[in-house]
């Protein structure tokens, strides 16, 4: 084995043991052996600088083994913000600032920004290289989360700037990413996160950077510290522009406003549009723009006087609780939920809200007929906060959790310390229904026109009894059913026909294998070209797949060997399912049909093959060299000079890697670099 191979081997081994230890709480080797592997990797990396990799686990071994992160003392304290809660208080603040500056509040220049509900982070760069990232902690001492932050896609690991800089901002999960991440948790049979903030905090403070890397965290920058005074800037807004030029995400909705009236109006705008943003905000932040004025206004011990947070009230609504019901999920979990008189909360109508589990209902003591307060947890998932007392009104009896499954009548079981209750009847019709609905859902086989109602109807009619039965459905079977016509029947059969060539990863998600979510499914489908290959793989081979830890591997290993699974897969094959990750049967829009897109340098978030596959999946080609016929050249980190020069000579447009997503989605881009 060459040193290079040995380094690769050690990194893979350590990553695997890290996952076993930190994510699954199930160490696979004794500590001393682990430490020896880690030492060997560090030694090899020292001897061969060319083999070093900033993402190497060697940077984190040892550290993540400790029970907490290393402390980091902030060179400049990370202050908090003072709050105001309405327009009047905001006006008082701006008057006070203006007065202390002997200025007119109507000519002061402010920046109005979203107040993102995430976690504050400080990232230090030295001579253009990311050297450290720390959480806020108590403001003076935070935690070293450098390796985790390196995995956040929109944190540049390099800046084109010498000297020391510190970039501060907020780590958060965009709402869509939070929803997708929760869907993944559900697909893997795991619990959902309560709200984007908690999910972001949990994801950032992972002891294993690989876990952070798999979470769609974002970072938004709102402060630039320049201790050596290298930048010549008069206004804060100029530093934000600089951050954007360096590749940081900054808030596009921020505005410079002249005068208090305009500033207040913009903060109202944020309140009115809070639900239209991609991320959760709990207020607007207002800052004096001119840096010299900031210095004159100064700080209190905990917050700057030149900035203020205008907090928005959480959107809570009161409505009547009509009933408490229990739903059975595809894994058999019994979840109590509230049926509500419909009410608009945080931008959408809510008629159901989760009550989480038996203990939660008991703690909140909400009863059918009560007036209850409803809000969206982290502005996303509706939940019942509690009952409003209505003196003199007779309440219903205290609600009790049912002893039997509302669907199949079998006893519900609560195991040991777990807070969840399960229906353990493997033939429970509710579980079967949810399994089939999941199989057809967008994240899985994406069979249009096969929602919960229709699945229930097909089950009731005895036409299906398993996901495999779907592929035997004929137009004649469906046409006769209530609410179906020739058109809907034909269209479903066509959808099912299409689903036969669905990529293997989607089939794996659809099967609902415990712990196997979309990310794991994609890794598996990349490694195994056909289902049979995966089903025949020994446990060690499954464990060695990127991103597949022992827990996932074990669950999968058992699943594929199960008699019921084997029968189902045989029936899939007989029906003509390809069970391959074919790229030709792409369901993506052909935005790049017939176009040659050359990629040079690293595109953040993509491997080279991944970027090429993404282009091909949209009907394009991705040749290795630039010619007259090239549609455009995507310029990533450390691009090839020859390709860039050739493109410039031939007049082929150069497109920044930051526009790659736009290019894929629309076939075009906004700014040409040459
Ligand atoms: S400025 C000295 N700007 O809110 C200035 N903070 O409640 C310090 N936050 O700790 C912060 N959005 O975590 C600033 N646009 C924004 C912000 C923001 C969210 C957070 C930040 C801070 C907390 C204070």
Boltz pocket constraint, residues with backbone or C-beta under 6 A from the ligand:
constraints:
  - pocket:
      binder: B
      contacts: [[A, 79], [A, 80], [A, 81], [A, 113], [A, 114], [A, 115], [A, 116], [A, 117], [A, 118], [A, 119], [A, 120], [A, 136], [A, 169], [A, 170], [A, 222], [A, 223], [A, 285], [A, 304], [A, 307], [A, 309]]
      max_distance: 6.0
